Amino acid sequence: MLSFFKSKKAASEPASQYQQLGGETAVRAMAERFYDIMEQDPRARELLAMHPQPLTAVREKFFEFLSGWLGGPQLFVAKYGHPRLRARHLPFRIDTAMRDQWLLCMYQVLDEQVSDPLLHMQLKQQFTRLAHHMINTD
């Protein structure tokens, strides 16, 4: 009887964005595609230049961050502690041009991989706020 109530409660909880996107496979695909775009689109060349090569470790860290940020497993926190994104990015010059290059890549990922209009809009707003928050240079 107790398991019935547990499953009923779990069913009534709203799905996280992580779940709505399709879980680990979809979130990993978003992280990978983000860096693929960065590597391929010449409009993101300055953003790419500030990343250590090869991008293998950065891709994994981004997936781990997105996993927790979107309501899935807190992989980044488990490995590295609180993201403290702004503090972690202070060594890098992030101005509006860098923000725009980052958003160029992320918006393309959302356009390609998020078909639900409401989820697409919510994520676009969240990523936009996050990108604006990261600016540390005029």
GIRA-V404359 format. One record per residue. RES is the residue in one small letter. D_LAST is the distance of its C-alpha to the last C-alpha in whole Angstrom. Layout:
res:d_last
RES:D_LAST
RES:D_LAST
This chain:
res:d_last
m:60
l:57
s:56
f:56
f:54
k:51
s:51
k:51
k:48
a:46
a:47
s:46
e:42
p:40
a:38
s:35
q:33
y:33
q:37
q:36
l:35
g:38
g:37
e:36
t:37
a:35
v:32
r:32
a:33
m:29
a:28
e:30
r:29
f:25
y:25
d:28
i:26
m:23
e:25
q:27
d:24
p:23
r:20
a:19
r:20
e:16
l:16
l:20
a:19
m:17
h:20
p:24
q:27
p:29
l:27
t:30
a:29
v:26
r:27
e:30
k:27
f:25
f:29
e:29
f:26
l:27
s:31
g:30
w:27
l:29
g:32
g:34
p:35
q:32
l:33
f:29
v:30
a:33
k:32
y:29
g:29
h:26
p:23
r:21
l:18
r:15
a:17
r:18
h:15
l:13
p:15
f:13
r:9
i:8
d:6
t:8
a:10
m:11
r:12
d:14
q:16
w:16
l:18
l:19
c:21
m:22
y:23
q:25
v:27
l:27
d:29
e:31
q:32
v:32
s:35
d:35
p:33
l:33
l:32
h:29
m:28
q:27
l:26
k:23
q:22
q:22
f:20
t:18
r:17
l:17
a:14
h:12
h:13
m:12
i:8
n:7
t:4
d:0
